[in-house]
């Protein structure tokens, strides 16, 4: 994954950190487990995704689905 630029929280205006967690979803009738990436605003505990992170997460799911 290429370097992710720092994003500011739309709620507080403070820098957010990139987090990841394991998620399992159903994709093309198969269960896919992948690392879901998102930004976390520590003050509000809200999660945010940029178009780049959404694209990255979807590519992981798609590649896992093709390899089955």
N, C-alpha and C positions, 0 to 999 in steps of 0.2 A: 504494500500500500504506500502510495506516495505521501509525503509529509502533509499533514492537515494543518491548515492555517488556524490561527487563534480566532475564536468567535466571541463576541460580546453578548451577554444575556439581554434579550429584548425586554426583560422585566427590570433588571437592576442596572444594566449597563456595565457590569463587571465581567472580566474574563471567565469563560467556562472551561471545564476540563473534558477531554474526550474519555468516555467510559465504554466498556464492552461487557456483554453478558451473553451466556449461552442461551439460545432460544431454539425451540423445536416447532416447526410448522408443517402443515400438509401441503405438498406441491406435487401436482400431477399424480395423485393417489399414492404418494410416498411420503413418509415422514423424513424431513430434512432437519438436521441440527447444524447450526451455524453460529458464528460470533456476530451479534448485533451491536453496531457502533452508534453512539449518540453523544451529544453534548449534554452535560449536567450543570445546571445552575445550582451552586451549593447553597445560596441564600434561600431560594424558593423551592428547591428540590424538584424543579420541573425539568423534563427531558426535551431536547430539541434536536432536529435533524436538518442539515443543509441538503440541497439537491445533490451535492457530491457524496454525502454519506448515504443518502437513500439509494443512489446509483451503485455505490460500493456494496451495500447490503444486498440489493437485488441481484447483482452479479454473482455473489457468493452462492445464493440460493439457486440461481439458474445453472451455474457450473456443477453444483452438487447434484442437481436433478438430471443433468445430462450424463453424469458418470455412472448412473445406476442402470 
